[in-house]
Amino acid sequence: MVSGFTVSGVLTMINPDDIRVLGSITGGIIGFAVNLAVFLIVSALTGQSAQERQRVAQLFEAAKRSVPQAGQPQPSAPALVPEADPAT
């Protein structure tokens, strides 16, 4: 994020409104593109550990479980307040 922020800041100081040479886009868009490029390059170079792959697999397994859809009856929660005894 530092690289994109720096690029965005420098370009905004040089061209406060937009960069006409680049089709009138702002320095923030260029900074975002730099952030994306750095993120993709670093991700490709560092890869994933076995522990991280296992964690992501567990997340996907949890997502496969049945999730109630809108409009389907939901199980009712137990009453938090005990019902009054009709004998009293």
Backbone torsions as a table, in degrees:
resi	resn	phi	psi	omega
1	MET	NA	-27.3	-179.7
2	VAL	-63.9	-40.3	-178.4
3	SER	-64.5	-45.5	179.6
4	GLY	-66.4	-39.7	178.8
5	PHE	-63.7	-42.5	-179.9
6	THR	-64.2	-47.4	179.0
7	VAL	-60.9	-44.5	-180.0
8	SER	-61.9	-44.5	179.8
9	GLY	-62.9	-45.3	-179.4
10	VAL	-64.1	-45.4	-179.3
11	LEU	-66.4	-33.3	178.8
12	THR	-70.9	-34.4	176.6
13	MET	-68.7	-37.3	-178.9
14	ILE	-76.1	-44.4	-179.0
15	ASN	-126.3	89.7	-173.7
16	PRO	-61.3	-32.8	-176.6
17	ASP	-95.3	-65.1	-178.3
18	ASP	-154.2	169.3	179.6
19	ILE	-108.4	99.1	-174.1
20	ARG	-61.8	-34.1	-178.9
21	VAL	-62.4	-30.0	-178.0
22	LEU	-100.9	27.5	176.7
23	GLY	81.4	28.1	177.4
24	SER	63.5	34.9	173.4
25	ILE	-91.1	161.4	-176.6
26	THR	-90.4	167.4	178.3
27	GLY	-64.7	-27.3	178.7
28	GLY	-63.6	-37.0	178.8
29	ILE	-67.7	-39.8	177.1
30	ILE	-65.4	-41.6	177.1
31	GLY	-61.4	-40.4	176.9
32	PHE	-62.0	-42.9	179.3
33	ALA	-63.3	-39.4	177.6
34	VAL	-65.0	-43.8	177.1
35	ASN	-58.3	-45.0	-179.7
36	LEU	-61.7	-45.1	-179.6
37	ALA	-62.6	-44.7	179.8
38	VAL	-63.6	-43.5	179.5
39	PHE	-59.4	-47.4	-178.6
40	LEU	-65.6	-40.8	-179.5
41	ILE	-66.9	-47.0	-179.4
42	VAL	-65.3	-39.4	178.3
43	SER	-63.4	-40.5	179.5
44	ALA	-67.5	-36.1	-178.1
45	LEU	-77.1	-34.0	-175.8
46	THR	-89.5	-30.8	179.2
47	GLY	68.7	-165.6	-179.4
48	GLN	-121.0	144.4	175.8
49	SER	-81.9	163.7	177.8
50	ALA	-63.0	-36.3	178.2
51	GLN	-63.4	-41.6	179.2
52	GLU	-67.0	-40.8	177.8
53	ARG	-61.7	-39.9	178.7
54	GLN	-65.9	-40.8	179.0
55	ARG	-62.5	-43.2	179.3
56	VAL	-66.6	-39.2	177.6
57	ALA	-62.1	-39.5	177.4
58	GLN	-65.1	-37.2	177.1
59	LEU	-63.2	-42.3	178.9
60	PHE	-67.8	-36.3	176.6
61	GLU	-63.3	-41.7	178.4
62	ALA	-64.6	-34.5	-179.8
63	ALA	-72.7	-23.3	180.0
64	LYS	-72.6	-21.7	-178.8
65	ARG	-61.1	153.9	-177.1
66	SER	-62.1	128.1	176.2
67	VAL	-115.0	127.5	-179.6
68	PRO	-60.7	137.4	178.9
69	GLN	-92.9	158.6	178.4
70	ALA	-61.1	137.4	178.6
71	GLY	93.1	-15.0	178.0
72	GLN	-85.2	144.2	180.0
73	PRO	-64.2	140.0	-179.6
74	GLN	-104.4	144.3	175.5
75	PRO	-64.8	140.5	-177.8
76	SER	-80.2	147.0	179.2
77	ALA	-79.1	150.2	177.7
78	PRO	-64.8	149.1	-178.9
79	ALA	-65.7	136.1	179.6
80	LEU	-84.9	-26.9	179.8
81	VAL	-105.5	128.0	-179.6
82	PRO	-65.6	141.1	-179.9
83	GLU	-70.1	151.6	-179.3
84	ALA	-70.3	142.0	179.4
85	ASP	-75.7	119.8	-176.9
86	PRO	-65.9	-15.6	-178.5
87	ALA	-76.8	-17.3	-177.6
88	THR	-94.9	NA	NA
